[in-house]
Structure formats: C-alpha cells, structure tokens
Amino acid sequence: MRKNRLRLVGVLAAALVVTGLGAPAQAHGKPATLADLAQRHGRYFGSATDNPELVDEPYKKLLGSEFDQITPGNGMKWYATEPQPGVFDFSQGDEIVKLARSHHQKVRGHTLVWHSQLPDWVTSREWTADELRPVLKKHIQTEVRHYRGKVFAWDVVNEAFNEDGTYRETVFYKTLGPGYIADALRWARQADPKVKLYLNDYNIEGVGAKSDAYYNLAKQLKAQGVPLDGIGLQTHLALQYGYPTTLEDNLRRFAKLGLDTALTEVDIRMILPATEEKLAQQAQWYADLTDACLAVRRCVGITVWDYTDKYSWIPAFFEGQGAALPWDEQLQPKPAYHAIRDALK
C-alpha cells in the first residue's frame, strides 16, 4: 500500500499543482503548509535555521511560511552564548526568536550541555568538580532564564552516550560523574518551571544499545523525581545504513514512561549523485518516519535539520554525501516533500 502510494505521489503532485489542487486549501484559499497539515494531528512541523542564512530573502520567506517551529542550529550553543567566563551574548539566538515570533512560530532551545562547540576556556584546562559545577549551573540557568517564556522546550543534555550505551567521556562526565545529567535537568527546571526538558541524541531512533541506555536512564530519572519531559531523537539517517524499522516501537516505549518524544534534527542523506531511485527511497523514509510519529500520541512533532540542501550541514561533514532534505538547493520541493504531505493528509 505504502509503496504503491509513493510511486504515484510525484506524478499526482505534479498534476494537481498544474490544476491548482496540489494541497488542501485553507479558508483564505492558500494551499495548506506542512505546519497546517501537522496541526490537524496535534503536531508541529519545524525546521532548523542558522543566522548567516537569514540574509537570503527567498529562503527566509519559505522558512516563515511553511513551518510552525524553529530550532536555532548554532546560535544558542555554549560557544556562542558564553564565549568568555561569565560573559553572555544571546544576540544570535535572539535574532532567531524574533524572527520566529514575527511568524507565530515556536522555538526549541538547542542546546545547554554538549561536549562539542564549547568555548576554549571550558576545554583548555582541567577542572575539579567544585570548580566546574557552579560554572555549569550558571551557564544553564542564565541561558534558560534569558529565554524563559520564549522557547517551548530545551535540549538540556545533548549526546550523552556512546553507540554501545556507555556514557560519553565528556568534560562534564569525567569531572562530575553521571549525575551531571540530573543536575542539569534540575537547574533548568528551577530557571523555567514551564519549559519542556529533553535529552537529545542521534542513532537512538531504533531499539538498540544506545536507545536502551536512554530508556534506562529516563526510567531511573523519573523514579528519582528528576524533571524530564521528553526524549529528542535526532533522526539523522543515511540510505546506505538502512531504515530504523523499530522507530515506532521505540517511540511507544518512551511514551509508556510518561515522556514526550520528538524527531528533532531530521535529514536523510545519500551517497551522491542523487538518482531517481535514491530520491524515491528517501521519500518513502520521510513518509515512514512521519507515519511513525503520527502513530504515537506523545510524539509531538518533527523538525528537519534545515529544510533545503542549500544550507545542509551534510556535505561538509560527510564527503561525497548530501541531498538530505525535502527541498533542493534551488528551494524547489523534492519527492520527499510530497511524500511528507501525503503522510500528513
């Protein structure tokens, strides 16, 4: 059923656009956006963005019209927000919050505690626990207070585990032990009692050692009364590694713990060049992950990690790979875009 539907999707989409019937119409006569379609299911559909891209007016116009949620790709990370000890700069994050508010979009805060993109003053010295703990607390609480009421969720701790489910040996883990995660969540909750607090990671879409580690940690944190509202599954996928077929089961088990889930950084890369066959497979995967989120009530939304190949992070980090997003470099929708629409209808 799914395969037959997707084979027809490109042809039908093209034909319907020509006849003016390419999407369900809103009351004002404009085609429904991905956000409109997701809202009918009680979900959001968002995109990441980054400050340098905002000078691109055609890009910015589509960003403001198609989505109802925005994640700053870099502007809220530690290197940007506290470049010197105790010296805070929220200008990049503020720019994106202002843009989102002008389009009535909600903002996901990303990210408070992460081993990467730290300023040199954090990484270039040895810390004792007594030295690092107040630094970490101040960073978290200053940033969360700054954005209190302006973001709906925070990725509080990002990428805390290795692939085998062991703790990643970050400066925070090595200095403070595994309890830094619970502390970070508690400090964030003190600074904003209403914001949703998440743990976020990649390669935890399917059931396996790494997602088991998050499941067990979440169960432990909940039992201890630590504030944790959700798990963010980044969903950076690659055609050559196969689709995470246990995604829906994984979302369900976190929901049974009383947690929300979200697909937070979605892209589906391929080895270039892109072919019709690869783009069709990518489209099916986008539809399947959308179906999985819609099937689990506590999966609250989907965010693509920027929406266009023009600004994808993939080519710079994975040589010879790309074409990962639903719009191409000319901001034209690809088969993946039509497949997502089809899944949301």
C-alpha positions as CSV (number, residue, x, y, z in Angstrom):
1,M,0.0,0.0,0.0
2,R,2.7,2.5,1.0
3,K,4.9,1.6,-2.0
4,N,2.1,1.9,-4.4
5,R,1.0,5.2,-2.9
6,L,4.5,6.7,-3.1
7,R,5.1,5.5,-6.7
8,L,2.1,7.7,-7.6
9,V,3.0,10.7,-5.4
10,G,5.3,12.5,-7.8
11,V,3.0,12.2,-10.8
12,L,-0.1,13.1,-8.8
13,A,1.6,16.0,-7.1
14,A,2.7,17.5,-10.5
15,A,-0.7,17.0,-12.0
16,L,-2.5,18.5,-9.0
17,V,-0.2,21.5,-8.9
18,V,-1.0,22.2,-12.6
19,T,-4.7,22.1,-11.9
20,G,-4.4,24.1,-8.7
21,L,-5.4,21.2,-6.5
22,G,-1.9,20.3,-5.2
23,A,-2.8,20.7,-1.5
24,P,-5.8,21.1,0.7
25,A,-7.0,24.7,0.6
26,Q,-7.2,26.8,3.8
27,A,-10.1,29.1,4.3
28,H,-8.2,32.0,2.7
29,G,-7.6,29.9,-0.4
30,K,-3.9,29.3,0.0
31,P,-2.5,25.7,-0.1
32,A,-2.1,24.1,3.3
33,T,1.5,24.1,4.5
34,L,3.3,21.2,6.3
35,A,2.6,23.0,9.5
36,D,-1.1,23.3,8.7
37,L,-1.3,19.6,7.9
38,A,0.7,18.6,11.0
39,Q,-1.5,20.8,13.3
40,R,-4.5,18.7,12.2
41,H,-2.9,15.8,14.0
42,G,-1.9,18.0,17.0
43,R,1.7,18.0,15.9
44,Y,4.2,20.7,14.8
45,F,6.4,20.5,11.7
46,G,9.5,22.6,12.0
47,S,12.9,23.4,10.6
48,A,16.3,24.4,12.0
49,T,17.9,27.5,10.7
50,D,21.1,29.5,11.3
51,N,21.9,33.2,11.4
52,P,24.0,33.5,8.3
53,E,21.1,32.1,6.2
54,L,18.7,34.9,7.2
55,V,20.1,37.3,4.6
56,D,18.6,35.0,1.9
57,E,15.2,36.5,1.4
58,P,13.6,33.7,-0.7
59,Y,14.9,31.2,1.9
60,K,13.6,33.3,4.8
61,K,10.2,33.7,3.2
62,L,9.7,29.9,2.8
63,L,11.1,29.3,6.4
64,G,8.5,31.7,7.7
65,S,5.5,30.3,5.8
66,E,5.9,26.5,5.7
67,F,6.8,25.7,9.3
68,D,5.4,26.5,12.8
69,Q,8.5,25.7,14.8
70,I,12.1,26.8,14.5
71,T,15.4,25.4,16.1
72,P,18.5,27.6,16.1
73,G,21.2,25.4,14.6
74,N,24.1,27.1,16.4
75,G,23.1,30.4,18.0
76,M,22.2,29.0,21.4
77,K,25.2,26.7,21.9
78,W,27.7,27.4,24.6
79,Y,30.5,28.8,22.3
80,A,28.0,31.4,21.0
81,T,26.2,32.3,24.3
82,E,29.1,32.4,26.8
83,P,32.3,32.9,24.8
84,Q,34.2,34.2,27.9
85,P,33.6,33.1,31.5
86,G,30.5,34.9,32.8
87,V,30.2,37.0,29.6
88,F,27.0,36.1,27.9
89,D,25.9,37.0,24.3
90,F,22.4,36.0,23.3
91,S,22.3,38.1,20.1
92,Q,22.3,35.1,17.6
93,G,19.5,33.2,19.5
94,D,17.6,36.4,20.0
95,E,17.6,37.1,16.3
96,I,16.0,33.7,15.5
97,V,13.5,34.1,18.4
98,K,12.5,37.5,17.0
99,L,12.1,36.0,13.5
100,A,10.0,33.1,14.8
101,R,7.8,35.4,16.8
102,S,7.1,37.5,13.8
103,H,5.7,34.4,12.0
104,H,3.9,33.0,15.1
105,Q,6.3,30.1,15.3
106,K,7.5,28.4,18.5
107,V,11.2,27.9,19.2
108,R,13.1,24.9,20.5
109,G,16.1,25.7,22.6
110,H,19.3,23.9,21.5
111,T,21.4,23.1,23.4
112,L,22.5,23.7,27.0
113,V,25.1,20.9,27.8
114,W,27.1,19.3,24.9
115,H,30.7,18.1,24.6
116,S,31.1,19.9,21.2
117,Q,31.2,23.6,20.2
118,L,32.4,24.6,23.7
119,P,34.5,27.7,24.1
120,D,38.2,27.2,24.6
121,W,38.0,28.4,28.2
122,V,35.9,25.3,29.0
123,T,38.0,22.8,27.1
124,S,41.6,24.0,27.5
125,R,42.0,23.4,31.2
126,E,41.5,20.7,33.9
127,W,38.6,21.2,36.3
128,T,37.7,20.0,39.7
129,A,34.1,19.1,40.5
130,D,33.9,22.0,42.9
131,E,35.1,24.4,40.1
132,L,33.0,23.1,37.2
133,R,29.7,22.5,39.0
134,P,28.9,26.2,39.6
135,V,30.1,27.1,36.1
136,L,27.7,24.6,34.6
137,K,24.9,25.7,36.8
138,K,25.4,29.4,36.0
139,H,25.6,28.7,32.3
140,I,22.4,26.6,32.2
141,Q,20.3,28.9,34.5
142,T,21.5,32.2,32.9
143,E,20.5,31.0,29.4
144,V,17.3,29.3,30.5
145,R,16.2,32.5,32.4
146,H,17.0,34.6,29.3
147,Y,14.7,32.6,27.1
148,R,12.1,31.9,29.7
149,G,8.7,32.2,28.0
150,K,10.3,32.4,24.6
151,V,11.1,28.7,24.0
152,F,8.7,25.8,24.5
153,A,11.4,23.1,25.0
154,W,15.1,22.7,25.7
155,D,17.6,20.1,24.6
156,V,19.2,20.2,28.1
157,V,21.8,17.5,27.6
158,N,22.9,16.5,24.1
159,E,24.6,13.3,23.0
160,A,25.5,11.9,26.4
161,F,26.0,8.3,25.4
162,N,28.3,6.3,23.1
163,E,27.0,3.8,20.5
164,D,27.4,0.9,22.9
165,G,25.3,2.6,25.6
166,T,28.2,3.7,27.8
167,Y,28.5,7.3,28.9
168,R,30.4,9.5,26.6
169,E,33.6,10.7,28.2
170,T,32.9,14.4,28.2
171,V,34.4,17.1,30.4
172,F,31.2,17.1,32.3
173,Y,31.0,13.3,32.8
174,K,34.7,12.9,33.7
175,T,34.6,15.8,36.2
176,L,31.1,15.5,37.7
177,G,30.1,11.8,37.0
178,P,26.8,10.7,35.5
179,G,24.9,12.8,38.0
180,Y,25.6,15.9,35.9
181,I,22.6,15.0,33.7
182,A,20.1,15.0,36.7
183,D,21.7,18.2,38.0
184,A,21.4,19.9,34.6
185,L,17.7,19.0,34.4
186,R,17.0,20.2,37.9
187,W,18.8,23.5,37.3
188,A,16.9,24.1,34.1
189,R,13.6,23.4,35.8
190,Q,14.5,25.9,38.6
191,A,15.2,28.6,35.9
192,D,11.9,27.9,34.0
193,P,9.2,25.8,35.6
194,K,7.1,25.6,32.5
195,V,9.5,24.8,29.7
196,K,9.7,21.1,28.4
197,L,13.1,19.5,29.2
198,Y,14.6,16.9,26.8
199,L,17.6,14.7,26.4
200,N,18.6,14.6,22.7
201,D,20.8,12.2,20.7
202,Y,21.5,10.6,17.3
203,N,21.3,6.9,16.4
204,I,18.6,6.3,19.0
205,E,15.7,6.1,16.5
206,G,15.6,2.3,16.6
207,V,15.6,0.0,19.7
208,G,19.3,-0.9,20.5
209,A,22.1,-0.4,22.9
210,K,22.2,3.4,22.7
211,S,18.4,3.9,22.9
212,D,18.2,1.3,25.7
213,A,20.7,3.5,27.6
214,Y,18.3,6.4,27.3
215,Y,15.3,4.3,28.2
216,N,17.0,3.0,31.3
217,L,18.3,6.5,32.3
218,A,14.9,8.0,31.7
219,K,13.2,5.3,33.9
220,Q,15.8,6.0,36.6
221,L,15.4,9.8,36.5
222,K,11.6,9.5,36.6
223,A,11.8,7.2,39.6
224,Q,14.0,9.8,41.4
225,G,11.7,12.6,40.6
226,V,14.1,14.4,38.3
227,P,12.3,16.7,35.9
228,L,12.4,15.1,32.4
229,D,9.7,15.7,29.9
230,G,10.9,14.1,26.7
231,I,13.5,12.4,24.5
232,G,14.6,14.0,21.3
233,L,15.5,11.6,18.6
234,Q,17.7,13.5,16.1
235,T,16.9,11.2,13.2
236,H,20.0,11.9,11.0
237,L,19.5,8.9,8.7
238,A,21.5,7.6,5.7
239,L,20.1,5.5,2.9
240,Q,23.2,3.2,2.9
241,Y,22.7,2.2,6.5
242,G,19.1,1.2,6.4
243,Y,15.8,2.5,7.9
244,P,15.3,2.1,11.7
245,T,12.3,-0.2,11.5
246,T,11.7,-0.2,15.2
247,L,11.2,3.6,15.4
248,E,7.5,3.4,16.2
249,D,8.1,0.7,18.9
250,N,10.8,2.9,20.4
251,L,8.6,6.0,20.5
252,R,5.9,3.9,22.2
253,R,8.1,2.6,25.0
254,F,9.2,6.2,25.9
255,A,5.6,7.2,25.8
256,K,4.8,4.5,28.3
257,L,7.3,6.1,30.7
258,G,5.2,9.2,30.5
259,L,7.5,11.0,28.2
260,D,7.0,13.1,25.1
261,T,9.2,12.3,22.1
262,A,10.1,14.5,19.1
263,L,12.1,13.9,15.9
264,T,14.4,16.8,16.3
265,E,17.0,17.0,13.6
266,V,15.7,15.0,10.7
267,D,17.7,14.6,7.4
268,I,18.2,11.6,5.2
269,R,21.5,11.7,3.3
270,M,22.6,9.6,0.4
271,I,25.8,8.9,-1.4
272,L,25.9,11.3,-4.4
273,P,24.9,11.6,-7.1
274,A,21.2,11.6,-6.3
275,T,19.2,9.4,-8.6
276,E,15.5,9.0,-9.1
277,E,15.7,5.7,-7.3
278,K,17.5,7.2,-4.3
279,L,15.2,10.1,-4.1
280,A,12.2,7.8,-4.2
281,Q,13.7,5.7,-1.4
282,Q,14.4,8.9,0.6
283,A,10.8,10.0,0.0
284,Q,9.5,6.7,1.4
285,W,11.7,7.1,4.5
286,Y,10.4,10.6,5.1
287,A,6.9,9.3,4.8
288,D,7.6,6.3,7.1
289,L,9.1,8.4,9.9
290,T,6.2,10.8,9.7
291,D,3.8,7.9,9.9
292,A,5.6,6.6,13.0
293,C,5.3,10.0,14.8
294,L,1.7,10.3,13.9
295,A,1.0,6.7,15.2
296,V,2.3,7.6,18.7
297,R,0.2,10.2,20.5
298,R,3.2,11.5,22.6
299,C,5.4,12.1,19.6
300,V,4.8,15.9,19.5
301,G,6.4,17.0,16.3
302,I,9.0,16.7,13.6
303,T,11.9,19.1,12.8
304,V,14.1,18.9,9.7
305,W,17.7,20.0,10.2
306,D,17.2,22.9,7.9
307,Y,14.8,22.4,5.0
308,T,16.9,22.9,2.0
309,D,20.0,21.2,0.6
310,K,21.4,24.7,0.0
311,Y,22.2,25.0,3.7
312,S,22.6,21.4,4.8
313,W,25.5,20.5,7.1
314,I,25.9,17.1,5.5
315,P,28.4,17.8,2.6
316,A,30.9,19.5,4.9
317,F,30.9,16.6,7.3
318,F,30.3,13.5,5.1
319,E,32.4,13.6,2.0
320,G,30.5,12.6,-1.2
321,Q,27.2,12.6,0.6
322,G,24.2,15.0,0.5
323,A,20.8,15.7,-1.0
324,A,19.4,15.1,2.5
325,L,16.5,17.5,2.8
326,P,13.0,17.8,1.3
327,W,13.9,20.9,-0.8
328,D,16.7,21.1,-3.2
329,E,19.4,23.8,-3.5
330,Q,17.1,25.9,-5.6
331,L,14.4,25.8,-2.9
332,Q,12.3,23.5,-5.0
333,P,10.4,20.7,-3.4
334,K,11.7,17.2,-3.9
335,P,9.8,13.9,-3.9
336,A,10.4,13.8,-0.1
337,Y,8.3,16.9,0.4
338,H,5.4,15.4,-1.5
339,A,5.7,12.2,0.5
340,I,5.6,14.1,3.8
341,R,2.5,15.9,2.6
342,D,0.9,12.6,1.6
343,A,1.7,11.1,5.0
344,L,0.3,14.1,6.9
345,K,-3.0,14.2,4.9
